[in-house]
């Protein structure tokens, strides 16, 4: 099995290069046989695509998707505090 930092780099490269995701803002942590994905995205579908790409890049490892969803507002929309 590859060292954790190699697995994390492989997953991050896959997220950046896969046409389904083209994602640079996700943090990938590998601990033993587990991968933890952390970051923020604007749509649930995107969150699932990122998880799919990570699973494909590291088959056999358990993927924990801790990516959170953020609300995207239209420019100029009033923010309520």
mmCIF file of the N, C-alpha and C atoms, coordinates in Angstrom:
data_MODEL
# 
_entry.id   MODEL 
# 
loop_
_atom_site.group_PDB 
_atom_site.id 
_atom_site.type_symbol 
_atom_site.label_atom_id 
_atom_site.label_alt_id 
_atom_site.label_comp_id 
_atom_site.label_asym_id 
_atom_site.label_entity_id 
_atom_site.label_seq_id 
_atom_site.pdbx_PDB_ins_code 
_atom_site.Cartn_x 
_atom_site.Cartn_y 
_atom_site.Cartn_z 
_atom_site.occupancy 
_atom_site.B_iso_or_equiv 
_atom_site.pdbx_formal_charge 
_atom_site.auth_seq_id 
_atom_site.auth_comp_id 
_atom_site.auth_asym_id 
_atom_site.auth_atom_id 
_atom_site.pdbx_PDB_model_num 
ATOM 1   N N  . UNK A 1 1  ? 0.843   -1.202 0.000   1.00 0.00 ? 1  UNK A N  1 
ATOM 2   C CA . UNK A 1 1  ? 0.000   0.000  0.000   1.00 0.00 ? 1  UNK A CA 1 
ATOM 3   C C  . UNK A 1 1  ? 0.876   1.250  0.000   1.00 0.00 ? 1  UNK A C  1 
ATOM 4   N N  . UNK A 1 2  ? 0.421   2.263  -0.728  1.00 0.00 ? 2  UNK A N  1 
ATOM 5   C CA . UNK A 1 2  ? 1.169   3.523  -0.815  1.00 0.00 ? 2  UNK A CA 1 
ATOM 6   C C  . UNK A 1 2  ? 1.134   4.265  0.515   1.00 0.00 ? 2  UNK A C  1 
ATOM 7   N N  . UNK A 1 3  ? 2.144   5.113  0.725   1.00 0.00 ? 3  UNK A N  1 
ATOM 8   C CA . UNK A 1 3  ? 2.177   5.968  1.911   1.00 0.00 ? 3  UNK A CA 1 
ATOM 9   C C  . UNK A 1 3  ? 1.005   6.940  1.854   1.00 0.00 ? 3  UNK A C  1 
ATOM 10  N N  . UNK A 1 4  ? 0.477   7.333  3.027   1.00 0.00 ? 4  UNK A N  1 
ATOM 11  C CA . UNK A 1 4  ? -0.701  8.220  3.065   1.00 0.00 ? 4  UNK A CA 1 
ATOM 12  C C  . UNK A 1 4  ? -0.561  9.494  2.230   1.00 0.00 ? 4  UNK A C  1 
ATOM 13  N N  . UNK A 1 5  ? 0.626   10.127 2.260   1.00 0.00 ? 5  UNK A N  1 
ATOM 14  C CA . UNK A 1 5  ? 0.755   11.382 1.506   1.00 0.00 ? 5  UNK A CA 1 
ATOM 15  C C  . UNK A 1 5  ? 0.707   11.140 -0.005  1.00 0.00 ? 5  UNK A C  1 
ATOM 16  N N  . UNK A 1 6  ? 1.127   9.952  -0.463  1.00 0.00 ? 6  UNK A N  1 
ATOM 17  C CA . UNK A 1 6  ? 1.009   9.632  -1.890  1.00 0.00 ? 6  UNK A CA 1 
ATOM 18  C C  . UNK A 1 6  ? -0.449  9.417  -2.276  1.00 0.00 ? 6  UNK A C  1 
ATOM 19  N N  . UNK A 1 7  ? -1.187  8.729  -1.417  1.00 0.00 ? 7  UNK A N  1 
ATOM 20  C CA . UNK A 1 7  ? -2.613  8.500  -1.682  1.00 0.00 ? 7  UNK A CA 1 
ATOM 21  C C  . UNK A 1 7  ? -3.350  9.836  -1.712  1.00 0.00 ? 7  UNK A C  1 
ATOM 22  N N  . UNK A 1 8  ? -3.093  10.701 -0.730  1.00 0.00 ? 8  UNK A N  1 
ATOM 23  C CA . UNK A 1 8  ? -3.743  12.014 -0.674  1.00 0.00 ? 8  UNK A CA 1 
ATOM 24  C C  . UNK A 1 8  ? -3.423  12.819 -1.926  1.00 0.00 ? 8  UNK A C  1 
ATOM 25  N N  . UNK A 1 9  ? -2.161  12.800 -2.366  1.00 0.00 ? 9  UNK A N  1 
ATOM 26  C CA . UNK A 1 9  ? -1.767  13.545 -3.566  1.00 0.00 ? 9  UNK A CA 1 
ATOM 27  C C  . UNK A 1 9  ? -2.467  12.982 -4.801  1.00 0.00 ? 9  UNK A C  1 
ATOM 28  N N  . UNK A 1 10 ? -2.582  11.654 -4.882  1.00 0.00 ? 10 UNK A N  1 
ATOM 29  C CA . UNK A 1 10 ? -3.251  11.031 -6.026  1.00 0.00 ? 10 UNK A CA 1 
ATOM 30  C C  . UNK A 1 10 ? -4.729  11.431 -6.077  1.00 0.00 ? 10 UNK A C  1 
ATOM 31  N N  . UNK A 1 11 ? -5.388  11.445 -4.918  1.00 0.00 ? 11 UNK A N  1 
ATOM 32  C CA . UNK A 1 11 ? -6.800  11.826 -4.865  1.00 0.00 ? 11 UNK A CA 1 
ATOM 33  C C  . UNK A 1 11 ? -6.958  13.304 -5.222  1.00 0.00 ? 11 UNK A C  1 
ATOM 34  N N  . UNK A 1 12 ? -6.096  14.156 -4.675  1.00 0.00 ? 12 UNK A N  1 
ATOM 35  C CA . UNK A 1 12 ? -6.193  15.590 -4.983  1.00 0.00 ? 12 UNK A CA 1 
ATOM 36  C C  . UNK A 1 12 ? -5.962  15.861 -6.464  1.00 0.00 ? 12 UNK A C  1 
ATOM 37  N N  . UNK A 1 13 ? -5.002  15.137 -7.056  1.00 0.00 ? 13 UNK A N  1 
ATOM 38  C CA . UNK A 1 13 ? -4.746  15.302 -8.484  1.00 0.00 ? 13 UNK A CA 1 
ATOM 39  C C  . UNK A 1 13 ? -5.967  14.856 -9.290  1.00 0.00 ? 13 UNK A C  1 
ATOM 40  N N  . UNK A 1 14 ? -6.581  13.739 -8.884  1.00 0.00 ? 14 UNK A N  1 
ATOM 41  C CA . UNK A 1 14 ? -7.776  13.256 -9.586  1.00 0.00 ? 14 UNK A CA 1 
ATOM 42  C C  . UNK A 1 14 ? -8.903  14.278 -9.495  1.00 0.00 ? 14 UNK A C  1 
ATOM 43  N N  . UNK A 1 15 ? -9.089  14.878 -8.320  1.00 0.00 ? 15 UNK A N  1 
ATOM 44  C CA . UNK A 1 15 ? -10.146 15.888 -8.159  1.00 0.00 ? 15 UNK A CA 1 
ATOM 45  C C  . UNK A 1 15 ? -9.890  17.104 -9.037  1.00 0.00 ? 15 UNK A C  1 
ATOM 46  N N  . UNK A 1 16 ? -8.621  17.466 -9.200  1.00 0.00 ? 16 UNK A N  1 
ATOM 47  C CA . UNK A 1 16 ? -8.271  18.634 -10.015 1.00 0.00 ? 16 UNK A CA 1 
ATOM 48  C C  . UNK A 1 16 ? -8.392  18.339 -11.503 1.00 0.00 ? 16 UNK A C  1 
ATOM 49  N N  . UNK A 1 17 ? -8.068  17.104 -11.910 1.00 0.00 ? 17 UNK A N  1 
ATOM 50  C CA . UNK A 1 17 ? -7.978  16.796 -13.335 1.00 0.00 ? 17 UNK A CA 1 
ATOM 51  C C  . UNK A 1 17 ? -9.236  16.156 -13.911 1.00 0.00 ? 17 UNK A C  1 
ATOM 52  N N  . UNK A 1 18 ? -10.066 15.545 -13.086 1.00 0.00 ? 18 UNK A N  1 
ATOM 53  C CA . UNK A 1 18 ? -11.266 14.881 -13.594 1.00 0.00 ? 18 UNK A CA 1 
ATOM 54  C C  . UNK A 1 18 ? -12.256 15.928 -14.095 1.00 0.00 ? 18 UNK A C  1 
ATOM 55  N N  . UNK A 1 19 ? -12.759 15.737 -15.300 1.00 0.00 ? 19 UNK A N  1 
ATOM 56  C CA . UNK A 1 19 ? -13.660 16.743 -15.889 1.00 0.00 ? 19 UNK A CA 1 
ATOM 57  C C  . UNK A 1 19 ? -14.980 16.862 -15.136 1.00 0.00 ? 19 UNK A C  1 
ATOM 58  N N  . UNK A 1 20 ? -15.328 15.869 -14.327 1.00 0.00 ? 20 UNK A N  1 
ATOM 59  C CA . UNK A 1 20 ? -16.562 15.956 -13.539 1.00 0.00 ? 20 UNK A CA 1 
ATOM 60  C C  . UNK A 1 20 ? -16.418 16.899 -12.352 1.00 0.00 ? 20 UNK A C  1 
ATOM 61  N N  . UNK A 1 21 ? -15.186 17.093 -11.879 1.00 0.00 ? 21 UNK A N  1 
ATOM 62  C CA . UNK A 1 21 ? -15.009 17.895 -10.670 1.00 0.00 ? 21 UNK A CA 1 
ATOM 63  C C  . UNK A 1 21 ? -14.174 19.145 -10.894 1.00 0.00 ? 21 UNK A C  1 
ATOM 64  N N  . UNK A 1 22 ? -12.998 19.030 -11.482 1.00 0.00 ? 22 UNK A N  1 
ATOM 65  C CA . UNK A 1 22 ? -12.047 20.140 -11.649 1.00 0.00 ? 22 UNK A CA 1 
ATOM 66  C C  . UNK A 1 22 ? -12.015 20.955 -10.352 1.00 0.00 ? 22 UNK A C  1 
ATOM 67  N N  . UNK A 1 23 ? -11.701 20.280 -9.277  1.00 0.00 ? 23 UNK A N  1 
ATOM 68  C CA . UNK A 1 23 ? -11.810 20.860 -7.931  1.00 0.00 ? 23 UNK A CA 1 
ATOM 69  C C  . UNK A 1 23 ? -10.440 21.001 -7.283  1.00 0.00 ? 23 UNK A C  1 
ATOM 70  N N  . UNK A 1 24 ? -10.118 22.219 -6.827  1.00 0.00 ? 24 UNK A N  1 
ATOM 71  C CA . UNK A 1 24 ? -8.839  22.473 -6.169  1.00 0.00 ? 24 UNK A CA 1 
ATOM 72  C C  . UNK A 1 24 ? -9.001  22.760 -4.680  1.00 0.00 ? 24 UNK A C  1 
ATOM 73  N N  . UNK A 1 25 ? -10.220 23.005 -4.233  1.00 0.00 ? 25 UNK A N  1 
ATOM 74  C CA . UNK A 1 25 ? -10.409 23.482 -2.870  1.00 0.00 ? 25 UNK A CA 1 
ATOM 75  C C  . UNK A 1 25 ? -10.785 22.432 -1.840  1.00 0.00 ? 25 UNK A C  1 
ATOM 76  N N  . UNK A 1 26 ? -10.552 21.161 -2.127  1.00 0.00 ? 26 UNK A N  1 
ATOM 77  C CA . UNK A 1 26 ? -10.908 20.112 -1.178  1.00 0.00 ? 26 UNK A CA 1 
ATOM 78  C C  . UNK A 1 26 ? -9.650  19.581 -0.512  1.00 0.00 ? 26 UNK A C  1 
ATOM 79  N N  . UNK A 1 27 ? -9.683  19.492 0.805   1.00 0.00 ? 27 UNK A N  1 
ATOM 80  C CA . UNK A 1 27 ? -8.555  18.938 1.556   1.00 0.00 ? 27 UNK A CA 1 
ATOM 81  C C  . UNK A 1 27 ? -8.750  17.440 1.687   1.00 0.00 ? 27 UNK A C  1 
ATOM 82  N N  . UNK A 1 28 ? -7.700  16.694 1.415   1.00 0.00 ? 28 UNK A N  1 
ATOM 83  C CA . UNK A 1 28 ? -7.743  15.233 1.483   1.00 0.00 ? 28 UNK A CA 1 
ATOM 84  C C  . UNK A 1 28 ? -6.773  14.782 2.568   1.00 0.00 ? 28 UNK A C  1 
ATOM 85  N N  . UNK A 1 29 ? -7.301  14.097 3.580   1.00 0.00 ? 29 UNK A N  1 
ATOM 86  C CA . UNK A 1 29 ? -6.467  13.532 4.641   1.00 0.00 ? 29 UNK A CA 1 
ATOM 87  C C  . UNK A 1 29 ? -6.608  12.016 4.602   1.00 0.00 ? 29 UNK A C  1 
ATOM 88  N N  . UNK A 1 30 ? -5.484  11.311 4.692   1.00 0.00 ? 30 UNK A N  1 
ATOM 89  C CA . UNK A 1 30 ? -5.506  9.854  4.693   1.00 0.00 ? 30 UNK A CA 1 
ATOM 90  C C  . UNK A 1 30 ? -4.982  9.376  6.033   1.00 0.00 ? 30 UNK A C  1 
ATOM 91  N N  . UNK A 1 31 ? -5.787  8.520  6.673   1.00 0.00 ? 31 UNK A N  1 
ATOM 92  C CA . UNK A 1 31 ? -5.375  7.887  7.933   1.00 0.00 ? 31 UNK A CA 1 
ATOM 93  C C  . UNK A 1 31 ? -5.635  6.398  7.820   1.00 0.00 ? 31 UNK A C  1 
ATOM 94  N N  . UNK A 1 32 ? -4.571  5.632  7.730   1.00 0.00 ? 32 UNK A N  1 
ATOM 95  C CA . UNK A 1 32 ? -4.721  4.193  7.572   1.00 0.00 ? 32 UNK A CA 1 
ATOM 96  C C  . UNK A 1 32 ? -5.444  3.880  6.278   1.00 0.00 ? 32 UNK A C  1 
ATOM 97  N N  . UNK A 1 33 ? -6.555  3.174  6.378   1.00 0.00 ? 33 UNK A N  1 
ATOM 98  C CA . UNK A 1 33 ? -7.322  2.800  5.186   1.00 0.00 ? 33 UNK A CA 1 
ATOM 99  C C  . UNK A 1 33 ? -8.520  3.731  4.972   1.00 0.00 ? 33 UNK A C  1 
ATOM 100 N N  . UNK A 1 34 ? -8.452  4.924  5.571   1.00 0.00 ? 34 UNK A N  1 
ATOM 101 C CA . UNK A 1 34 ? -9.572  5.865  5.470   1.00 0.00 ? 34 UNK A CA 1 
ATOM 102 C C  . UNK A 1 34 ? -9.125  7.182  4.854   1.00 0.00 ? 34 UNK A C  1 
ATOM 103 N N  . UNK A 1 35 ? -10.013 7.730  4.028   1.00 0.00 ? 35 UNK A N  1 
ATOM 104 C CA . UNK A 1 35 ? -9.781  9.042  3.409   1.00 0.00 ? 35 UNK A CA 1 
ATOM 105 C C  . UNK A 1 35 ? -10.859 9.992  3.931   1.00 0.00 ? 35 UNK A C  1 
ATOM 106 N N  . UNK A 1 36 ? -10.432 11.178 4.339   1.00 0.00 ? 36 UNK A N  1 
ATOM 107 C CA . UNK A 1 36 ? -11.362 12.201 4.808   1.00 0.00 ? 36 UNK A CA 1 
ATOM 108 C C  . UNK A 1 36 ? -11.322 13.365 3.823   1.00 0.00 ? 36 UNK A C  1 
ATOM 109 N N  . UNK A 1 37 ? -12.494 13.724 3.301   1.00 0.00 ? 37 UNK A N  1 
ATOM 110 C CA . UNK A 1 37 ? -12.619 14.848 2.370   1.00 0.00 ? 37 UNK A CA 1 
ATOM 111 C C  . UNK A 1 37 ? -13.230 16.017 3.124   1.00 0.00 ? 37 UNK A C  1 
ATOM 112 N N  . UNK A 1 38 ? -12.562 17.181 3.062   1.00 0.00 ? 38 UNK A N  1 
ATOM 113 C CA . UNK A 1 38 ? -13.074 18.362 3.762   1.00 0.00 ? 38 UNK A CA 1 
ATOM 114 C C  . UNK A 1 38 ? -12.978 19.572 2.844   1.00 0.00 ? 38 UNK A C  1 
ATOM 115 N N  . UNK A 1 39 ? -13.969 20.426 2.957   1.00 0.00 ? 39 UNK A N  1 
ATOM 116 C CA . UNK A 1 39 ? -14.005 21.636 2.152   1.00 0.00 ? 39 UNK A CA 1 
ATOM 117 C C  . UNK A 1 39 ? -15.433 22.113 2.040   1.00 0.00 ? 39 UNK A C  1 
ATOM 118 N N  . UNK A 1 40 ? -15.665 23.024 1.097   1.00 0.00 ? 40 UNK A N  1 
ATOM 119 C CA . UNK A 1 40 ? -17.001 23.591 0.912   1.00 0.00 ? 40 UNK A CA 1 
ATOM 120 C C  . UNK A 1 40 ? -17.351 23.604 -0.562  1.00 0.00 ? 40 UNK A C  1 
ATOM 121 N N  . UNK A 1 41 ? -18.591 23.235 -0.849  1.00 0.00 ? 41 UNK A N  1 
ATOM 122 C CA . UNK A 1 41 ? -19.109 23.302 -2.211  1.00 0.00 ? 41 UNK A CA 1 
ATOM 123 C C  . UNK A 1 41 ? -20.506 23.893 -2.165  1.00 0.00 ? 41 UNK A C  1 
ATOM 124 N N  . UNK A 1 42 ? -21.032 24.264 -3.337  1.00 0.00 ? 42 UNK A N  1 
ATOM 125 C CA . UNK A 1 42 ? -22.321 24.960 -3.371  1.00 0.00 ? 42 UNK A CA 1 
ATOM 126 C C  . UNK A 1 42 ? -23.499 24.065 -3.729  1.00 0.00 ? 42 UNK A C  1 
ATOM 127 N N  . UNK A 1 43 ? -23.263 22.781 -4.061  1.00 0.00 ? 43 UNK A N  1 
ATOM 128 C CA . UNK A 1 43 ? -24.375 21.922 -4.467  1.00 0.00 ? 43 UNK A CA 1 
ATOM 129 C C  . UNK A 1 43 ? -24.173 20.492 -3.977  1.00 0.00 ? 43 UNK A C  1 
ATOM 130 N N  . UNK A 1 44 ? -25.243 19.839 -3.535  1.00 0.00 ? 44 UNK A N  1 
ATOM 131 C CA . UNK A 1 44 ? -25.135 18.450 -3.069  1.00 0.00 ? 44 UNK A CA 1 
ATOM 132 C C  . UNK A 1 44 ? -24.620 17.506 -4.158  1.00 0.00 ? 44 UNK A C  1 
ATOM 133 N N  . UNK A 1 45 ? -24.987 17.772 -5.413  1.00 0.00 ? 45 UNK A N  1 
ATOM 134 C CA . UNK A 1 45 ? -24.531 16.921 -6.510  1.00 0.00 ? 45 UNK A CA 1 
ATOM 135 C C  . UNK A 1 45 ? -23.009 16.979 -6.639  1.00 0.00 ? 45 UNK A C  1 
ATOM 136 N N  . UNK A 1 46 ? -22.469 18.176 -6.455  1.00 0.00 ? 46 UNK A N  1 
ATOM 137 C CA . UNK A 1 46 ? -21.014 18.364 -6.547  1.00 0.00 ? 46 UNK A CA 1 
ATOM 138 C C  . UNK A 1 46 ? -20.312 17.594 -5.438  1.00 0.00 ? 46 UNK A C  1 
ATOM 139 N N  . UNK A 1 47 ? -20.885 17.637 -4.259  1.00 0.00 ? 47 UNK A N  1 
ATOM 140 C CA . UNK A 1 47 ? -20.337 16.915 -3.104  1.00 0.00 ? 47 UNK A CA 1 
ATOM 141 C C  . UNK A 1 47 ? -20.245 15.414 -3.425  1.00 0.00 ? 47 UNK A C  1 
ATOM 142 N N  . UNK A 1 48 ? -21.293 14.866 -4.036  1.00 0.00 ? 48 UNK A N  1 
ATOM 143 C CA . UNK A 1 48 ? -21.313 13.442 -4.373  1.00 0.00 ? 48 UNK A CA 1 
ATOM 144 C C  . UNK A 1 48 ? -20.331 13.109 -5.497  1.00 0.00 ? 48 UNK A C  1 
ATOM 145 N N  . UNK A 1 49 ? -20.204 13.980 -6.484  1.00 0.00 ? 49 UNK A N  1 
ATOM 146 C CA . UNK A 1 49 ? -19.247 13.751 -7.563  1.00 0.00 ? 49 UNK A CA 1 
ATOM 147 C C  . UNK A 1 49 ? -17.815 13.707 -7.024  1.00 0.00 ? 49 UNK A C  1 
ATOM 148 N N  . UNK A 1 50 ? -17.508 14.603 -6.101  1.00 0.00 ? 50 UNK A N  1 
ATOM 149 C CA . UNK A 1 50 ? -16.171 14.635 -5.502  1.00 0.00 ? 50 UNK A CA 1 
ATOM 150 C C  . UNK A 1 50 ? -15.902 13.316 -4.778  1.00 0.00 ? 50 UNK A C  1 
ATOM 151 N N  . UNK A 1 51 ? -16.903 12.833 -4.052  1.00 0.00 ? 51 UNK A N  1 
ATOM 152 C CA . UNK A 1 51 ? -16.760 11.555 -3.359  1.00 0.00 ? 51 UNK A CA 1 
ATOM 153 C C  . UNK A 1 51 ? -16.530 10.414 -4.348  1.00 0.00 ? 51 UNK A C  1 
ATOM 154 N N  . UNK A 1 52 ? -17.279 10.398 -5.453  1.00 0.00 ? 52 UNK A N  1 
ATOM 155 C CA . UNK A 1 52 ? -17.118 9.357  -6.478  1.00 0.00 ? 52 UNK A CA 1 
ATOM 156 C C  . UNK A 1 52 ? -15.702 9.352  -7.045  1.00 0.00 ? 52 UNK A C  1 
ATOM 157 N N  . UNK A 1 53 ? -15.196 10.531 -7.384  1.00 0.00 ? 53 UNK A N  1 
ATOM 158 C CA . UNK A 1 53 ? -13.853 10.632 -7.954  1.00 0.00 ? 53 UNK A CA 1 
ATOM 159 C C  . UNK A 1 53 ? -12.816 10.162 -6.941  1.00 0.00 ? 53 UNK A C  1 
ATOM 160 N N  . UNK A 1 54 ? -12.995 10.520 -5.671  1.00 0.00 ? 54 UNK A N  1 
ATOM 161 C CA . UNK A 1 54 ? -12.053 10.091 -4.631  1.00 0.00 ? 54 UNK A CA 1 
ATOM 162 C C  . UNK A 1 54 ? -12.061 8.569  -4.496  1.00 0.00 ? 54 UNK A C  1 
ATOM 163 N N  . UNK A 1 55 ? -13.238 7.958  -4.520  1.00 0.00 ? 55 UNK A N  1 
ATOM 164 C CA . UNK A 1 55 ? -13.343 6.486  -4.435  1.00 0.00 ? 55 UNK A CA 1 
ATOM 165 C C  . UNK A 1 55 ? -12.625 5.816  -5.610  1.00 0.00 ? 55 UNK A C  1 
ATOM 166 N N  . UNK A 1 56 ? -12.794 6.371  -6.802  1.00 0.00 ? 56 UNK A N  1 
ATOM 167 C CA . UNK A 1 56 ? -12.147 5.809  -7.987  1.00 0.00 ? 56 UNK A CA 1 
ATOM 168 C C  . UNK A 1 56 ? -10.625 5.955  -7.914  1.00 0.00 ? 56 UNK A C  1 
ATOM 169 N N  . UNK A 1 57 ? -10.149 7.052  -7.341  1.00 0.00 ? 57 UNK A N  1 
ATOM 170 C CA . UNK A 1 57 ? -8.708  7.310  -7.267  1.00 0.00 ? 57 UNK A CA 1 
ATOM 171 C C  . UNK A 1 57 ? -8.034  6.469  -6.182  1.00 0.00 ? 57 UNK A C  1 
ATOM 172 N N  . UNK A 1 58 ? -8.816  6.003  -5.208  1.00 0.00 ? 58 UNK A N  1 
ATOM 173 C CA . UNK A 1 58 ? -8.240  5.211  -4.110  1.00 0.00 ? 58 UNK A CA 1 
ATOM 174 C C  . UNK A 1 58 ? -9.144  4.013  -3.812  1.00 0.00 ? 58 UNK A C  1 
ATOM 175 N N  . UNK A 1 59 ? -9.225  3.072  -4.761  1.00 0.00 ? 59 UNK A N  1 
ATOM 176 C CA . UNK A 1 59 ? -10.108 1.918  -4.551  1.00 0.00 ? 59 UNK A CA 1 
ATOM 177 C C  . UNK A 1 59 ? -9.678  1.116  -3.325  1.00 0.00 ? 59 UNK A C  1 
ATOM 178 N N  . UNK A 1 60 ? -10.672 0.603  -2.620  1.00 0.00 ? 60 UNK A N  1 
ATOM 179 C CA . UNK A 1 60 ? -10.370 -0.214 -1.449  1.00 0.00 ? 60 UNK A CA 1 
ATOM 180 C C  . UNK A 1 60 ? -10.263 0.569  -0.154  1.00 0.00 ? 60 UNK A C  1 
ATOM 181 N N  . UNK A 1 61 ? -10.228 1.897  -0.254  1.00 0.00 ? 61 UNK A N  1 
ATOM 182 C CA . UNK A 1 61 ? -10.162 2.712  0.956   1.00 0.00 ? 61 UNK A CA 1 
ATOM 183 C C  . UNK A 1 61 ? -11.551 3.243  1.289   1.00 0.00 ? 61 UNK A C  1 
ATOM 184 N N  . UNK A 1 62 ? -11.785 3.467  2.564   1.00 0.00 ? 62 UNK A N  1 
ATOM 185 C CA . UNK A 1 62 ? -13.068 3.978  3.030   1.00 0.00 ? 62 UNK A CA 1 
ATOM 186 C C  . UNK A 1 62 ? -13.059 5.502  2.947   1.00 0.00 ? 62 UNK A C  1 
ATOM 187 N N  . UNK A 1 63 ? -14.042 6.073  2.244   1.00 0.00 ? 63 UNK A N  1 
ATOM 188 C CA . UNK A 1 63 ? -14.099 7.526  2.045   1.00 0.00 ? 63 UNK A CA 1 
ATOM 189 C C  . UNK A 1 63 ? -15.129 8.144  2.987   1.00 0.00 ? 63 UNK A C  1 
ATOM 190 N N  . UNK A 1 64 ? -14.685 9.125  3.756   1.00 0.00 ? 64 UNK A N  1 
ATOM 191 C CA . UNK A 1 64 ? -15.574 9.875  4.656   1.00 0.00 ? 64 UNK A CA 1 
ATOM 192 C C  . UNK A 1 64 ? -15.740 11.274 4.069   1.00 0.00 ? 64 UNK A C  1 
ATOM 193 N N  . UNK A 1 65 ? -16.929 11.559 3.592   1.00 0.00 ? 65 UNK A N  1 
ATOM 194 C CA . UNK A 1 65 ? -17.206 12.837 2.941   1.00 0.00 ? 65 UNK A CA 1 
ATOM 195 C C  . UNK A 1 65 ? -17.677 13.841 3.992   1.00 0.00 ? 65 UNK A C  1 
ATOM 196 N N  . UNK A 1 66 ? -16.773 14.715 4.410   1.00 0.00 ? 66 UNK A N  1 
ATOM 197 C CA . UNK A 1 66 ? -17.092 15.746 5.399   1.00 0.00 ? 66 UNK A CA 1 
ATOM 198 C C  . UNK A 1 66 ? -17.193 17.116 4.739   1.00 0.00 ? 66 UNK A C  1 
ATOM 199 N N  . UNK A 1 67 ? -17.453 17.138 3.451   1.00 0.00 ? 67 UNK A N  1 
ATOM 200 C CA . UNK A 1 67 ? -17.587 18.386 2.703   1.00 0.00 ? 67 UNK A CA 1 
ATOM 201 C C  . UNK A 1 67 ? -18.910 19.044 3.088   1.00 0.00 ? 67 UNK A C  1 
ATOM 202 N N  . UNK A 1 68 ? -18.855 20.334 3.364   1.00 0.00 ? 68 UNK A N  1 
ATOM 203 C CA . UNK A 1 68 ? -20.069 21.050 3.758   1.00 0.00 ? 68 UNK A CA 1 
ATOM 204 C C  . UNK A 1 68 ? -20.615 21.849 2.578   1.00 0.00 ? 68 UNK A C  1 
ATOM 205 N N  . UNK A 1 69 ? -21.912 22.090 2.638   1.00 0.00 ? 69 UNK A N  1 
ATOM 206 C CA . UNK A 1 69 ? -22.579 22.882 1.602   1.00 0.00 ? 69 UNK A CA 1 
ATOM 207 C C  . UNK A 1 69 ? -22.661 24.334 2.049   1.00 0.00 ? 69 UNK A C  1 
ATOM 208 N N  . UNK A 1 70 ? -22.395 25.230 1.122   1.00 0.00 ? 70 UNK A N  1 
ATOM 209 C CA . UNK A 1 70 ? -22.523 26.658 1.404   1.00 0.00 ? 70 UNK A CA 1 
ATOM 210 C C  . UNK A 1 70 ? -23.580 27.234 0.490   1.00 0.00 ? 70 UNK A C  1 
ATOM 211 N N  . UNK A 1 71 ? -24.325 28.166 1.017   1.00 0.00 ? 71 UNK A N  1 
ATOM 212 C CA . UNK A 1 71 ? -25.367 28.817 0.229   1.00 0.00 ? 71 UNK A CA 1 
ATOM 213 C C  . UNK A 1 71 ? -24.730 29.879 -0.644  1.00 0.00 ? 71 UNK A C  1 
ATOM 214 N N  . UNK A 1 72 ? -25.043 29.823 -1.916  1.00 0.00 ? 72 UNK A N  1 
ATOM 215 C CA . UNK A 1 72 ? -24.519 30.810 -2.859  1.00 0.00 ? 72 UNK A CA 1 
ATOM 216 C C  . UNK A 1 72 ? -25.614 31.827 -3.124  1.00 0.00 ? 72 UNK A C  1 
ATOM 217 N N  . UNK A 1 73 ? -25.295 33.085 -2.901  1.00 0.00 ? 73 UNK A N  1 
ATOM 218 C CA . UNK A 1 73 ? -26.269 34.164 -3.107  1.00 0.00 ? 73 UNK A CA 1 
ATOM 219 C C  . UNK A 1 73 ? -25.992 34.861 -4.437  1.00 0.00 ? 73 UNK A C  1 
ATOM 220 N N  . UNK A 1 74 ? -27.053 35.411 -4.980  1.00 0.00 ? 74 UNK A N  1 
ATOM 221 C CA . UNK A 1 74 ? -26.891 36.213 -6.190  1.00 0.00 ? 74 UNK A CA 1 
ATOM 222 C C  . UNK A 1 74 ? -26.169 37.507 -5.816  1.00 0.00 ? 74 UNK A C  1 
ATOM 223 N N  . UNK A 1 75 ? -25.338 38.042 -6.720  1.00 0.00 ? 75 UNK A N  1 
ATOM 224 C CA . UNK A 1 75 ? -24.676 39.312 -6.432  1.00 0.00 ? 75 UNK A CA 1 
ATOM 225 C C  . UNK A 1 75 ? -25.714 40.392 -6.140  1.00 0.00 ? 75 UNK A C  1 
ATOM 226 N N  . UNK A 1 76 ? -25.465 41.143 -5.118  1.00 0.00 ? 76 UNK A N  1 
ATOM 227 C CA . UNK A 1 76 ? -26.351 42.232 -4.759  1.00 0.00 ? 76 UNK A CA 1 
ATOM 228 C C  . UNK A 1 76 ? -27.527 41.825 -3.872  1.00 0.00 ? 76 UNK A C  1 
ATOM 229 N N  . UNK A 1 77 ? -27.672 40.521 -3.630  1.00 0.00 ? 77 UNK A N  1 
ATOM 230 C CA . UNK A 1 77 ? -28.746 40.069 -2.763  1.00 0.00 ? 77 UNK A CA 1 
ATOM 231 C C  . UNK A 1 77 ? -28.439 40.473 -1.319  1.00 0.00 ? 77 UNK A C  1 
ATOM 232 N N  . UNK A 1 78 ? -29.436 40.917 -0.621  1.00 0.00 ? 78 UNK A N  1 
ATOM 233 C CA . UNK A 1 78 ? -29.234 41.404 0.731   1.00 0.00 ? 78 UNK A CA 1 
ATOM 234 C C  . UNK A 1 78 ? -28.925 40.248 1.673   1.00 0.00 ? 78 UNK A C  1 
ATOM 235 N N  . UNK A 1 79 ? -27.947 40.468 2.538   1.00 0.00 ? 79 UNK A N  1 
ATOM 236 C CA . UNK A 1 79 ? -27.593 39.451 3.516   1.00 0.00 ? 79 UNK A CA 1 
ATOM 237 C C  . UNK A 1 79 ? -28.245 39.791 4.851   1.00 0.00 ? 79 UNK A C  1 
ATOM 238 N N  . UNK A 1 80 ? -28.918 38.830 5.427   1.00 0.00 ? 80 UNK A N  1 
ATOM 239 C CA . UNK A 1 80 ? -29.585 39.038 6.715   1.00 0.00 ? 80 UNK A CA 1 
ATOM 240 C C  . UNK A 1 80 ? -28.736 38.441 7.814   1.00 0.00 ? 80 UNK A C  1 
ATOM 241 N N  . UNK A 1 81 ? -28.443 39.257 8.818   1.00 0.00 ? 81 UNK A N  1 
ATOM 242 C CA . UNK A 1 81 ? -27.606 38.779 9.932   1.00 0.00 ? 81 UNK A CA 1 
ATOM 243 C C  . UNK A 1 81 ? -28.452 38.508 11.160  1.00 0.00 ? 81 UNK A C  1 
# 
